[in-house]
Amino acid sequence: MIMPWEKVKLCSVGDIKKKERIQELLACSGIWYQLKTTLPSRPHPADSAGIGTMAGVGNMRKTEQKNTYIFYVKKEDEEQARNLIKEA
């Protein structure tokens, strides 16, 4: 098991194709990685510019939320991993 202080954040991406490409590059190079997926929290309707109207609420329903994929690698592999993903 890798301890939190032994890994660093490599990058975060919102595009699933880019995520898959980075996974492929890291796996083919034998670099250990950890992937964390997050979904941004939905904004509260009162935070909308359309307070008092249904326009703000309706627009929020149409907003597509995308996952964010965060890659972590071992500190010792960081430089090699960064060089690999420049191509992705």
Rosetta blueprint (number, residue, H / E / L):
1 M L
2 I L
3 M L
4 P H
5 W H
6 E H
7 K E
8 V E
9 K E
10 L E
11 C E
12 S E
13 V E
14 G L
15 D L
16 I H
17 K H
18 K H
19 K H
20 E H
21 R H
22 I H
23 Q H
24 E H
25 L H
26 L H
27 A H
28 C H
29 S L
30 G L
31 I L
32 W L
33 Y E
34 Q E
35 L E
36 K E
37 T E
38 T E
39 L L
40 P L
41 S L
42 R L
43 P L
44 H L
45 P H
46 A H
47 D H
48 S L
49 A L
50 G L
51 I L
52 G L
53 T L
54 M H
55 A H
56 G H
57 V H
58 G H
59 N H
60 M H
61 R H
62 K H
63 T L
64 E L
65 Q L
66 K L
67 N L
68 T E
69 Y E
70 I E
71 F E
72 Y E
73 V E
74 K E
75 K H
76 E H
77 D H
78 E H
79 E H
80 Q H
81 A H
82 R H
83 N H
84 L H
85 I H
86 K L
87 E L
88 A L
